[in-house]
Amino acid sequence: MAKAKSPARKTGAKSASRQRQQAPAMPRSMQNRGAGDSRKAVQAPKAARPPKRTGRADDGLTRVTHETEVRGTETRVERVVERAPKPSLPDVDRASAGRGRYVYCIIRASQPLRFGAIGMDEQWADVYTINYKDMAAVVSDVPIAPLDSTRENVLAHERVNETVMRDHTVIPMSFGTIFKTRDDIVELLRSAYEAFADVLNKMQDKLEFGLKVLWDRDEIVKVIEGEDEDIHRLKSEISSQKGSTYFARMQYGRLIDSALQSRSERYVTEFLQRLRDVSVASRVNRAIGDKMIMNAAFLVQRDQEQAFDRRIKEIASLFDKLTFKYTGPWPPYNFVNIRLKLERAGQH
């Protein structure tokens, strides 16, 4: 059972602010899914967290169809802002490569908007909208050339999305989504208008937060050895025997693995339950490595952000043997997925 922590005692939470680090260049296609919250999140498109290249337009693109799906289902509590460095796009012959439009996200906007010189390419840095009815794609111009998912480029993608989401609900697009012409983007907005409108309604004023929980495995094993009689007995037998201890060690290892798994699952279940009333939905992704026991994303109503902050800090104060890495807010990458199907002229 977690020990209550006195105010003066340090926990794994080294400060009371949330990490606001930029998204790493991970396959945030987030295909590694765990058991998610039993609540259903909105059903709509999935935008893989960058980098994952999906919708690169080709010459002759005349129609964009779509599949939609909306899901619902780091403690050191710090928030740090990491500034994105200038992206390094490949050297290309711009005249021969031509100019394409890089799409960052979809928003509601009836009039054309400009967001400043914050785009992917230094020469064409202006970020602006291409509009259709009350829908808009947030874009900037880039050469039509391969775009590498370098850290700088991924952070530039994130920078634009985070700027736009300050005042707008966004449907984030996957990293590397480039269209050849303005008309192609208008066609995307036209053909997927109802789906985008539905997702924007469901994502209205909602933000994503990430929570990773880690432990020191050796420290937890010592706790288990002190609490479990069978494991404690085997440990003593192994320490006292002079001959072969192979079978005892095998049994000890199996019991330890089982106890660690059970404790990890119990923690995750408890944390999800404690955060249930301050979030709209949650999604548990695959934990990475031996130290991580929870890797989750939470969809939070904008006006519940402070309540969610407080709850994370409360939980961290109660579990002093765990480290909590808490990040956000992000666009709802884990809860919205967009799949584009691009067709060349003559294929329909």
ZATIDREN-643965 format. One line per 5 residues: for each residue x, y, z of N, C-alpha, C, CB. Coordinates in steps of 0.2 Angstrom, whole numbers, always signed. Glycine has a CB too. Layout:
REM ZATIDREN-643965
X/Y/Z/X/Y/Z/X/Y/Z/X/Y/Z  ...
END
This chain:
REM ZATIDREN-643965
+4/-6/+0/+0/+0/+0/+4/+6/+0/-5/+0/+6  +2/+11/-4/+6/+17/-4/+6/+21/+2/+4/+22/-10  +12/+24/+4/+13/+28/+10/+11/+35/+9/+19/+27/+13  +7/+38/+14/+5/+45/+13/+12/+49/+15/+0/+47/+18  +13/+54/+11/+19/+58/+11/+18/+64/+15/+22/+59/+5
+23/+66/+20/+22/+72/+23/+24/+77/+18/+27/+72/+29  +22/+84/+20/+23/+89/+15/+30/+90/+14/+20/+95/+17  +35/+89/+19/+42/+91/+19/+46/+86/+15/+44/+92/+25  +43/+80/+14/+47/+74/+11/+47/+74/+4/+44/+68/+14  +52/+73/+1/+53/+73/-7/+50/+66/-9/+60/+74/-9
+47/+67/-15/+44/+61/-19/+48/+61/-25/+36/+61/-19  +45/+56/-29/+48/+56/-36/+46/+62/-40/+45/+50/-40  +41/+66/-37/+39/+72/-40/+44/+78/-38/+32/+74/-39  +48/+80/-42/+53/+84/-40/+51/+91/-40/+60/+84/-44  +46/+93/-44/+43/+100/-44/+36/+99/-46/+47/+104/-49
+32/+105/-44/+25/+104/-45/+23/+107/-52/+22/+108/-39  +27/+107/-57/+25/+110/-63/+25/+104/-68/+29/+115/-65  +21/+105/-73/+21/+99/-78/+26/+100/-84/+14/+99/-81  +28/+94/-86/+33/+94/-92/+29/+97/-98/+36/+88/-93  +32/+102/-101/+29/+104/-108/+34/+103/-113/+27/+111/-107
+37/+97/-113/+42/+95/-118/+39/+94/-125/+46/+89/-116  +43/+95/-130/+40/+93/-137/+40/+86/-138/+45/+97/-142  +36/+84/-142/+35/+77/-144/+41/+74/-147/+29/+76/-148  +43/+68/-145/+49/+65/-148/+47/+62/-154/+52/+60/-143  +53/+61/-158/+51/+58/-165/+50/+51/-164/+57/+59/-170
+44/+49/-161/+42/+42/-160/+37/+40/-165/+40/+41/-153  +36/+33/-166/+31/+31/-170/+24/+32/-167/+32/+24/-172  +22/+39/-166/+16/+40/-163/+10/+38/-167/+16/+47/-160  +11/+34/-171/+6/+31/-174/+2/+27/-169/+8/+26/-180  +6/+27/-163/+3/+24/-157/-1/+17/-158/-1/+29/-154
+2/+13/-162/-1/+7/-164/+0/+2/-158/+2/+4/-170  +4/+3/-154/+5/-1/-148/+0/+0/-143/+12/-1/-145  -6/-3/-143/-11/-1/-138/-11/-6/-133/-17/-1/-142  -13/-4/-127/-14/-8/-121/-22/-8/-120/-10/-6/-115  -24/-11/-114/-31/-10/-112/-32/-3/-110/-32/-15/-106
-37/+0/-114/-39/+6/-112/-44/+7/-107/-41/+10/-119  -46/+13/-106/-52/+15/-101/-58/+12/-104/-52/+22/-100  -62/+9/-100/-68/+6/-103/-73/+11/-105/-72/+2/-97  -72/+18/-104/-76/+23/-107/-75/+24/-114/-76/+29/-103  -80/+25/-118/-78/+26/-125/-77/+33/-126/-84/+24/-129
-71/+34/-130/-70/+41/-132/-73/+42/-138/-62/+43/-133  -73/+48/-140/-77/+50/-147/-74/+46/-152/-76/+57/-148  -78/+44/-157/-76/+40/-162/-75/+44/-168/-82/+34/-164  -69/+44/-171/-67/+49/-177/-60/+47/-180/-67/+56/-175  -57/+52/-185/-51/+50/-188/-45/+50/-183/-49/+55/-192
-39/+46/-184/-33/+45/-180/-27/+48/-183/-32/+38/-179  -25/+54/-180/-19/+57/-182/-13/+54/-178/-19/+64/-182  -9/+50/-182/-3/+47/-178/+1/+53/-176/+1/+42/-183  +4/+52/-170/+8/+57/-167/+15/+56/-172/+10/+57/-160  +17/+62/-174/+23/+62/-178/+29/+58/-176/+25/+69/-180
+33/+55/-180/+33/+55/-187/+29/+49/-190/+39/+57/-190  +25/+50/-194/+22/+45/-199/+20/+48/-205/+17/+40/-195  +22/+46/-211/+20/+50/-217/+14/+47/-219/+26/+50/-222  +9/+50/-220/+3/+47/-223/+1/+52/-229/-3/+47/-218  -3/+54/-232/-5/+58/-237/-1/+62/-241/-10/+62/-235
+4/+59/-244/+8/+64/-249/+5/+63/-256/+16/+61/-249  +3/+69/-258/+0/+70/-265/+5/+69/-271/-4/+76/-265  +2/+66/-276/+6/+65/-282/+3/+69/-288/+6/+57/-284  +7/+69/-293/+4/+72/-299/-2/+69/-301/+10/+73/-305  -7/+72/-303/-13/+69/-306/-18/+68/-300/-11/+63/-309
-17/+70/-294/-21/+69/-289/-28/+73/-290/-18/+71/-282  -33/+69/-290/-40/+73/-292/-45/+71/-286/-42/+71/-298  -44/+66/-282/-49/+65/-277/-46/+62/-271/-54/+60/-280  -49/+65/-265/-46/+62/-259/-52/+59/-255/-43/+68/-255  -52/+52/-254/-57/+49/-250/-54/+48/-243/-59/+43/-253
-58/+46/-238/-56/+46/-231/-59/+40/-227/-57/+52/-228  -55/+38/-222/-58/+33/-217/-58/+37/-211/-55/+26/-217  -63/+37/-207/-63/+40/-201/-64/+36/-195/-68/+46/-201  -61/+38/-189/-62/+34/-183/-60/+38/-177/-58/+27/-183  -64/+39/-172/-62/+43/-166/-62/+39/-160/-66/+49/-165
-56/+38/-157/-55/+34/-151/-57/+37/-144/-49/+31/-151  -60/+34/-140/-60/+37/-133/-58/+32/-128/-66/+39/-132  -58/+30/-129/-57/+26/-123/-56/+29/-119/-53/+21/-123  +23/+64/-89/+28/+59/-88/+30/+61/-81/+34/+58/-93  +36/+51/-57/+33/+58/-57/+38/+62/-54/+27/+58/-53
+40/+65/-58/+43/+71/-58/+37/+75/-62/+50/+71/-62  +34/+79/-58/+28/+83/-62/+31/+90/-64/+22/+83/-57  +33/+90/-70/+37/+96/-72/+33/+99/-78/+44/+95/-73  +33/+105/-80/+32/+108/-86/+37/+112/-89/+25/+112/-86  +41/+110/-94/+46/+113/-97/+45/+114/-104/+53/+110/-96
+46/+120/-107/+45/+122/-114/+51/+121/-118/+41/+129/-115  +51/+117/-122/+57/+116/-127/+56/+119/-133/+59/+108/-128  +60/+124/-135/+59/+128/-141/+61/+124/-147/+63/+135/-141  +57/+124/-152/+59/+120/-158/+65/+123/-162/+53/+118/-162  +70/+120/-164/+75/+123/-168/+73/+124/-175/+82/+119/-168
+76/+127/-179/+74/+128/-186/+75/+122/-189/+79/+134/-189  +70/+120/-193/+70/+113/-197/+75/+114/-202/+63/+111/-200  +78/+108/-204/+83/+108/-209/+80/+104/-215/+90/+105/-207  +77/+107/-220/+74/+104/-225/+80/+102/-230/+69/+108/-229  +79/+97/-234/+84/+95/-239/+85/+100/-244/+82/+88/-242
+92/+101/-247/+93/+105/-252/+90/+103/-258/+101/+106/-253  +86/+107/-261/+82/+105/-267/+82/+110/-272/+75/+102/-266  +82/+108/-279/+81/+113/-284/+73/+116/-284/+83/+111/-291  +72/+121/-281/+65/+123/-279/+61/+124/-286/+65/+130/-275  +65/+127/-291/+61/+128/-297/+59/+121/-300/+66/+131/-302
+63/+116/-300/+61/+110/-303/+56/+106/-298/+67/+106/-305  +58/+107/-292/+54/+103/-287/+46/+105/-287/+57/+103/-280  +46/+112/-287/+39/+114/-287/+37/+116/-280/+34/+110/-290  +31/+119/-279/+29/+121/-272/+23/+117/-270/+28/+128/-271  +23/+114/-264/+17/+110/-262/+15/+113/-255/+19/+103/-260
+9/+111/-253/+7/+113/-246/+7/+108/-241/-1/+116/-248  +10/+110/-236/+11/+105/-230/+5/+107/-225/+18/+106/-226  +1/+101/-224/-5/+102/-219/-3/+100/-212/-11/+98/-222  -4/+105/-207/-3/+103/-200/-9/+101/-197/+0/+110/-197  -15/+104/-198/-21/+102/-194/-27/+105/-198/-20/+105/-187
-33/+103/-196/-39/+105/-198/-43/+109/-192/-44/+99/-201  -46/+115/-194/-49/+119/-189/-56/+121/-192/-45/+125/-186  -60/+124/-187/-65/+128/-190/-63/+135/-191/-71/+128/-185  -65/+138/-197/-63/+145/-198/-67/+147/-204/-56/+146/-199  -71/+152/-204/-75/+154/-210/-71/+159/-214/-81/+157/-207
-66/+162/-211/-62/+167/-215/-55/+165/-215/-63/+174/-211  -51/+167/-220/-44/+166/-220/-40/+168/-214/-41/+168/-227  -36/+164/-211/-32/+166/-206/-24/+165/-207/-34/+162/-199  -20/+169/-203/-13/+169/-204/-10/+168/-197/-10/+175/-208  -5/+164/-196/-2/+163/-190/+5/+165/-189/-3/+155/-188
+8/+168/-194/+15/+170/-194/+20/+166/-197/+16/+171/-186  +26/+168/-197/+31/+164/-200/+34/+159/-196/+37/+169/-202  +30/+154/-195/+32/+148/-190/+32/+141/-194/+27/+148/-184  +32/+142/-200/+31/+135/-204/+38/+131/-205/+29/+137/-210  +37/+126/-208/+42/+121/-210/+48/+124/-213/+39/+115/-213
+47/+128/-218/+52/+130/-223/+54/+137/-221/+50/+129/-230  +60/+139/-221/+62/+146/-219/+61/+151/-225/+70/+146/-218  +61/+148/-231/+60/+153/-236/+52/+154/-237/+62/+150/-243  +48/+149/-236/+41/+150/-236/+38/+148/-229/+38/+145/-241  +39/+153/-224/+38/+151/-217/+31/+153/-215/+43/+155/-213
+27/+157/-219/+21/+159/-217/+16/+153/-217/+18/+164/-222  +12/+153/-211/+7/+148/-210/+0/+151/-211/+8/+145/-203  -4/+148/-215/-10/+152/-216/-16/+146/-217/-10/+156/-223  -22/+148/-219/-27/+143/-220/-29/+143/-227/-33/+145/-215  -31/+137/-229/-35/+136/-235/-42/+134/-233/-32/+131/-240
-47/+138/-235/-54/+137/-232/-59/+134/-237/-56/+144/-230  -64/+130/-234/-69/+128/-237/-75/+128/-233/-68/+120/-240  -80/+132/-234/-86/+134/-230/-83/+136/-223/-90/+127/-229  -85/+133/-218/-83/+135/-211/-77/+131/-209/-88/+135/-206  -74/+127/-213/-68/+123/-212/-62/+125/-215/-70/+115/-214
-56/+124/-212/-50/+126/-214/-44/+121/-213/-48/+133/-212  -40/+121/-218/-33/+117/-217/-28/+122/-215/-31/+113/-223  -24/+121/-210/-18/+125/-208/-12/+123/-212/-17/+126/-200  -9/+127/-216/-4/+125/-220/+2/+130/-221/-7/+124/-227  +7/+128/-224/+13/+132/-226/+15/+129/-232/+18/+133/-220
+19/+133/-236/+22/+130/-242/+28/+127/-241/+23/+136/-247  +30/+121/-245/+36/+118/-244/+38/+115/-251/+36/+112/-239  +44/+114/-252/+46/+111/-259/+43/+104/-259/+54/+110/-260  +41/+102/-265/+38/+95/-266/+44/+90/-266/+33/+94/-272  +47/+88/-261/+53/+84/-260/+52/+80/-254/+59/+88/-260
+56/+74/-254/+56/+70/-248/+57/+74/-241/+61/+64/-248  +53/+73/-236/+54/+77/-230/+55/+71/-224/+47/+80/-228  +61/+72/-222/+64/+67/-217/+61/+69/-210/+71/+68/-216  +59/+64/-206/+56/+64/-200/+62/+66/-194/+52/+58/-198  +66/+71/-196/+71/+73/-191/+68/+76/-185/+76/+77/-194
+72/+76/-179/+69/+79/-173/+67/+86/-175/+74/+79/-168  +71/+90/-178/+69/+97/-180/+63/+98/-184/+75/+100/-184  +62/+94/-189/+56/+94/-193/+50/+92/-189/+56/+89/-199  +50/+87/-184/+45/+85/-180/+43/+90/-175/+46/+78/-177  +48/+93/-172/+47/+99/-168/+43/+105/-171/+53/+101/-164
+45/+106/-177/+42/+111/-181/+35/+110/-183/+46/+113/-188  +33/+104/-184/+26/+102/-185/+23/+103/-178/+26/+94/-187  +26/+101/-173/+22/+102/-166/+21/+109/-165/+27/+98/-161  +26/+113/-166/+26/+120/-165/+20/+124/-168/+32/+124/-167  +19/+122/-174/+13/+125/-177/+6/+123/-174/+13/+123/-185
+6/+116/-173/+0/+114/-170/-2/+117/-163/+0/+106/-169  +4/+117/-159/+3/+120/-153/+1/+128/-153/+9/+119/-148  +4/+131/-158/+2/+138/-159/-6/+139/-160/+6/+142/-164  -8/+135/-165/-15/+135/-167/-20/+133/-162/-16/+131/-174  -18/+128/-158/-23/+125/-153/-24/+130/-147/-20/+119/-150
-20/+135/-147/-21/+140/-141/-28/+143/-142/-16/+146/-141  -30/+144/-148/-37/+148/-149/-42/+143/-153/-35/+154/-153  -40/+138/-155/-44/+134/-160/-44/+126/-157/-42/+134/-167  -49/+123/-158/-49/+115/-158/-46/+113/-164/-57/+113/-157  -42/+108/-164/-38/+106/-170/-39/+98/-171/-31/+107/-169
-39/+96/-177/-38/+89/-179/-31/+89/-182/-44/+87/-184  -27/+86/-178/-20/+86/-180/-19/+81/-186/-15/+84/-174  -15/+83/-191/-13/+79/-196/-7/+75/-195/-13/+82/-203  -5/+69/-198/+1/+66/-197/+7/+70/-200/+0/+59/-200  +12/+69/-197/+19/+72/-200/+20/+70/-207/+25/+70/-195
+22/+75/-211/+23/+73/-218/+18/+73/-223/+26/+66/-218  +12/+76/-221/+6/+77/-225/+7/+83/-230/-1/+77/-221  +8/+81/-236/+10/+87/-241/+5/+85/-247/+17/+87/-244  +2/+91/-250/-2/+91/-256/+1/+95/-261/-10/+93/-254  +0/+93/-267/+3/+97/-273/+0/+104/-274/+2/+93/-279
-7/+104/-274/-11/+110/-275/-16/+112/-270/-14/+109/-282  -17/+118/-270/-23/+121/-266/-29/+117/-267/-24/+129/-267  -31/+116/-274/-37/+113/-275/-37/+106/-272/-38/+112/-283  -32/+102/-271/-32/+96/-268/-34/+96/-261/-25/+93/-269  -32/+102/-258/-34/+103/-251/-41/+104/-250/-29/+108/-247
-43/+109/-255/-51/+110/-255/-55/+104/-256/-52/+116/-260  -52/+100/-260/-56/+93/-261/-56/+89/-255/-53/+90/-267  -50/+89/-251/-50/+85/-245/-56/+88/-240/-43/+86/-242  -56/+94/-239/-61/+97/-235/-68/+96/-237/-59/+105/-234  -69/+96/-244/-76/+95/-246/-78/+88/-245/-76/+97/-254
-73/+83/-247/-75/+76/-247/-76/+74/-240/-70/+72/-251  -72/+76/-235/-72/+74/-228/-76/+79/-224/-65/+73/-226  -80/+84/-226/-82/+89/-222/-86/+86/-217/-87/+93/-227  -91/+82/-218/-95/+80/-212/-91/+76/-207/-101/+75/-215  -86/+72/-209/-82/+68/-204/-78/+73/-200/-78/+63/-208
-75/+78/-203/-71/+83/-200/-76/+87/-195/-68/+88/-204  -82/+89/-197/-86/+93/-193/-88/+89/-187/-93/+95/-197  -89/+82/-188/-91/+78/-182/-85/+77/-177/-93/+71/-184  -79/+76/-179/-74/+76/-175/-72/+82/-171/-67/+74/-179  -73/+88/-175/-72/+95/-172/-77/+96/-166/-72/+100/-177
-83/+94/-167/-88/+94/-162/-86/+90/-156/-95/+92/-165  -84/+84/-157/-82/+80/-151/-76/+82/-148/-82/+73/-154  -71/+85/-151/-65/+87/-149/-65/+94/-146/-59/+86/-154  -71/+97/-147/-71/+104/-145/-69/+106/-138/-79/+107/-145  -64/+110/-137/-61/+112/-131/-58/+106/-127/-66/+116/-126
-56/+101/-130/-52/+96/-127/-45/+96/-128/-56/+89/-129  -41/+94/-123/-34/+93/-124/-31/+87/-122/-30/+99/-119  -25/+85/-124/-23/+78/-123/-17/+79/-118/-20/+75/-129  -16/+75/-113/-10/+75/-108/-8/+68/-108/-13/+77/-101  -1/+68/-107/+2/+61/-107/+5/+60/-100/+8/+61/-112
+4/+54/-98/+7/+52/-91/+11/+45/-92/+1/+51/-86  +17/+45/-90/+21/+39/-90/+23/+38/-82/+27/+40/-94  +22/+32/-80/+24/+31/-73/+30/+25/-73/+18/+28/-69  +35/+27/-69/+41/+22/-69/+42/+20/-62/+47/+26/-72  +46/+15/-61/+48/+13/-55/+55/+10/-55/+44/+7/-52
+59/+10/-49/+65/+6/-49/+64/-1/-47/+70/+10/-43  +65/-5/-52/+63/-12/-51/+66/-16/-45/+65/-16/-58  +72/-14/-44/+76/-17/-38/+73/-15/-32/+83/-15/-39  +71/-9/-31/+68/-6/-25/+61/-10/-24/+67/+1/-26  +57/-11/-29/+51/-14/-29/+52/-21/-27/+47/-13/-35
+57/-25/-30/+58/-32/-28/+59/-32/-21/+64/-34/-32  +63/-28/-18/+65/-28/-10/+58/-27/-6/+70/-22/-9  +54/-23/-9/+47/-22/-5/+43/-29/-6/+43/-16/-8  +43/-32/-11/+39/-38/-12/+42/-43/-8/+39/-40/-20  +49/-44/-8/+52/-49/-4/+50/-48/+4/+60/-49/-4
+49/-42/+6/+47/-41/+13/+40/-42/+14/+49/-34/+15  +36/-42/+9/+29/-43/+10/+26/-50/+9/+25/-38/+6  +29/-54/+4/+27/-60/+2/+31/-66/+6/+28/-61/-6  +27/-70/+10/+31/-75/+14/+34/-80/+9/+25/-78/+18  +31/-82/+4/+34/-88/+0/+40/-85/-4/+29/-90/-6
+40/-79/-6/+46/-76/-9/+51/-75/-4/+44/-69/-13  +50/-73/+2/+55/-72/+7/+58/-78/+9/+51/-68/+13  +54/-83/+10/+57/-90/+12/+61/-93/+6/+51/-95/+13  +59/-92/+0/+64/-94/-6/+70/-90/-6/+60/-94/-12  +70/-84/-5/+76/-80/-4/+81/-82/+1/+74/-72/-3
+78/-84/+7/+82/-86/+13/+85/-93/+11/+78/-86/+19  +81/-97/+8/+84/-104/+6/+90/-103/+1/+78/-108/+3  +89/-99/-4/+94/-98/-9/+100/-95/-6/+92/-93/-14  +99/-90/-1/+105/-87/+2/+109/-92/+7/+103/-81/+6  +105/-97/+10/+108/-101/+15/+111/-108/+12/+103/-103/+20
+109/-110/+6/+111/-116/+3/+118/-116/+0/+106/-118/-2  +122/-121/+1/+129/-121/-2/+129/-125/-8/+133/-124/+3  +124/-129/-9/+124/-133/-15/+120/-130/-21/+120/-140/-14  +117/-134/-26/+114/-131/-31/+107/-128/-29/+112/-136/-36  +106/-122/-31/+100/-118/-30/+96/-117/-36/+101/-112/-26
+97/-121/-41/+94/-119/-48/+86/-119/-48/+96/-125/-53  +83/-124/-45/+76/-125/-45/+73/-119/-40/+74/-132/-43  +76/-118/-35/+74/-113/-30/+74/-106/-34/+78/-113/-24  +80/-105/-37/+80/-99/-41/+75/-98/-47/+87/-98/-44  +74/-103/-50/+69/-103/-55/+62/-101/-52/+68/-110/-59
+60/-105/-47/+54/-103/-44/+53/-96/-41/+53/-108/-38  +59/-94/-38/+59/-87/-36/+58/-82/-41/+66/-86/-32  +61/-83/-47/+61/-79/-53/+54/-78/-55/+65/-81/-58  +50/-84/-55/+43/-84/-58/+39/-81/-53/+41/-92/-59  +40/-82/-47/+36/-78/-42/+37/-71/-42/+37/-81/-35
+43/-69/-43/+45/-61/-43/+41/-58/-49/+52/-60/-43  +42/-62/-55/+39/-59/-61/+31/-58/-60/+41/-63/-67  +28/-63/-57/+21/-63/-57/+19/-58/-52/+19/-70/-54  +23/-57/-46/+21/-51/-41/+22/-44/-44/+26/-52/-35  +27/-44/-48/+29/-37/-52/+23/-36/-57/+35/-37/-55
+21/-41/-61/+16/-40/-65/+9/-38/-62/+15/-46/-70  +8/-41/-56/+1/-40/-53/+1/-33/-50/+0/-45/-47  +7/-31/-47/+8/-24/-44/+7/-19/-49/+14/-24/-40  +10/-20/-55/+10/-15/-60/+3/-14/-62/+14/-17/-66  -1/-20/-64/-8/-19/-66/-12/-16/-61/-10/-26/-67
-11/-17/-54/-15/-14/-49/-13/-6/-49/-13/-17/-42  -7/-4/-50/-6/+3/-50/-9/+6/-56/+2/+4/-51  -9/+3/-62/-12/+6/-68/-20/+7/-67/-11/+2/-74  -23/+2/-64/-30/+2/-63/-32/+7/-58/-32/-5/-60  -28/+8/-53/-29/+13/-48/-28/+20/-51/-25/+12/-42
-23/+21/-54/-22/+28/-57/-27/+30/-62/-15/+28/-61  -29/+25/-66/-35/+26/-71/-41/+28/-67/-36/+20/-76  -43/+25/-62/-49/+26/-58/-48/+33/-55/-50/+21/-53  -42/+35/-52/-42/+41/-49/-42/+47/-53/-35/+41/-45  -41/+46/-60/-41/+51/-65/-47/+51/-69/-35/+51/-69
-52/+47/-67/-58/+46/-71/-62/+52/-71/-61/+40/-69  -63/+55/-66/-68/+60/-65/-65/+67/-67/-71/+61/-58  -59/+67/-69/-56/+74/-71/-54/+73/-79/-50/+76/-67  -56/+68/-82/-54/+67/-89/-60/+64/-93/-48/+62/-90  -60/+65/-99/-66/+63/-104/-65/+56/-106/-67/+68/-110
-58/+54/-107/-57/+47/-109/-49/+46/-108/-58/+46/-117  -47/+40/-109/-40/+38/-108/-38/+33/-113/-39/+36/-101  -32/+32/-114/-30/+27/-118/-23/+25/-116/-29/+29/-126  -22/+18/-114/-16/+15/-112/-12/+12/-117/-17/+10/-106  -6/+15/-118/-2/+12/-124/+3/+7/-121/+2/+18/-127
+7/+4/-125/+12/-1/-122/+18/+3/-118/+15/-5/-128  +19/+0/-113/+25/+2/-109/+31/+0/-112/+24/+0/-101  +36/+5/-111/+43/+3/-115/+48/+2/-109/+45/+9/-119  +51/-4/-110/+57/-5/-105/+55/-8/-98/+61/+1/-104  +59/-10/-94/+58/-13/-88/+56/-8/-83/+64/-16/-85
+57/-1/-83/+56/+4/-78/+49/+7/-79/+61/+9/-79  +46/+7/-85/+40/+10/-86/+34/+5/-85/+39/+12/-93  +29/+7/-81/+24/+3/-79/+17/+5/-82/+23/+2/-72  +17/+12/-84/+11/+15/-87/+13/+20/-92/+7/+18/-81  +10/+20/-98/+11/+24/-103/+4/+26/-106/+16/+21/-109
+1/+32/-104/-6/+33/-105/-7/+40/-108/-10/+32/-99  -12/+41/-111/-14/+48/-114/-21/+49/-111/-14/+48/-121  -23/+55/-109/-29/+57/-106/-32/+63/-110/-29/+59/-99  -38/+62/-112/-42/+68/-115/-45/+72/-110/-47/+65/-121  -44/+78/-110/-46/+82/-104/-50/+89/-107/-40/+84/-99
-56/+90/-104/-59/+96/-105/-55/+102/-104/-66/+96/-102  -55/+107/-108/-50/+113/-107/-51/+116/-100/-51/+118/-112  -58/+117/-98/-59/+120/-91/-58/+115/-85/-66/+122/-91  -55/+109/-87/-54/+104/-81/-46/+103/-81/-57/+97/-83  -42/+107/-85/-35/+107/-85/-32/+107/-78/-32/+112/-89
-34/+112/-74/-31/+113/-67/-33/+108/-63/-33/+120/-64  -39/+106/-63/-41/+100/-59/-37/+94/-60/-49/+99/-60  -36/+93/-67/-32/+87/-69/-25/+88/-66/-32/+86/-77  -22/+94/-67/-15/+95/-64/-15/+93/-56/-14/+102/-65  -20/+96/-53/-20/+94/-45/-21/+87/-44/-26/+98/-42
-25/+83/-48/-25/+76/-46/-19/+72/-48/-31/+73/-51  -15/+74/-53/-9/+71/-54/-4/+72/-48/-6/+74/-61  -4/+78/-46/+1/+80/-40/-2/+76/-34/+1/+87/-39  -8/+75/-33/-10/+72/-27/-8/+64/-27/-18/+72/-27  -9/+61/-33/-7/+54/-34/+1/+54/-33/-9/+52/-41
+4/+58/-36/+12/+58/-35/+14/+58/-28/+15/+63/-40  +10/+62/-24/+12/+63/-17/+11/+57/-13/+9/+69/-14  +7/+52/-15/+5/+46/-12/+10/+40/-14/-2/+45/-13  +13/+41/-19/+17/+35/-21/+24/+37/-22/+14/+32/-28  +28/+37/-16/+34/+40/-16/+40/+35/-19/+36/+42/-10
+38/+29/-21/+43/+25/-24/+42/+25/-32/+42/+18/-22  +38/+29/-35/+36/+29/-42/+38/+36/-44/+29/+28/-43  +40/+36/-51/+42/+43/-54/+36/+44/-60/+49/+42/-57  +33/+50/-59/+28/+51/-64/+31/+57/-69/+22/+54/-60  +30/+55/-75/+32/+60/-81/+26/+62/-84/+37/+57/-86
+24/+68/-83/+18/+71/-85/+19/+77/-90/+14/+74/-79  +16/+76/-96/+17/+81/-102/+10/+83/-105/+21/+78/-107  +10/+89/-108/+5/+92/-111/+4/+99/-109/-2/+88/-109  -1/+103/-112/-6/+99/-117/-4/+99/-124/-13/+103/-116  -7/+93/-127/-6/+92/-134/-12/+92/-138/-2/+85/-135
-12/+93/-144/-18/+91/-148/-20/+84/-147/-16/+92/-156  -26/+82/-149/-28/+75/-147/-25/+69/-151/-35/+75/-147  -19/+69/-152/-16/+64/-156/-18/+57/-155/-8/+64/-156  -19/+55/-149/-21/+48/-147/-28/+47/-148/-18/+46/-140  -32/+52/-149/-39/+51/-149/-42/+52/-156/-42/+55/-144
-38/+55/-160/-41/+56/-167/-36/+53/-172/-42/+64/-168  -39/+50/-177/-35/+46/-182/-37/+48/-189/-34/+39/-181  -33/+51/-193/-35/+52/-200/-31/+48/-205/-34/+60/-202  -35/+44/-209/-32/+40/-214/-34/+43/-221/-34/+32/-213  -29/+45/-225/-31/+47/-231/-30/+42/-237/-27/+54/-233
-34/+42/-242/-33/+38/-247/-33/+42/-253/-39/+32/-248  -27/+43/-256/-26/+47/-262/-26/+43/-269/-19/+51/-261  -30/+46/-273/-31/+43/-280/-28/+47/-285/-38/+41/-281  -25/+44/-290/-23/+47/-296/-28/+48/-301/-17/+44/-299  -28/+53/-305/-33/+54/-311/-33/+48/-315/-31/+60/-315
-39/+46/-316/-40/+40/-321/-42/+34/-316/-35/+39/-325  -41/+34/-310/-42/+28/-306/-49/+28/-303/-37/+28/-300  -53/+32/-305/-60/+32/-302/-65/+34/-308/-61/+37/-296
END
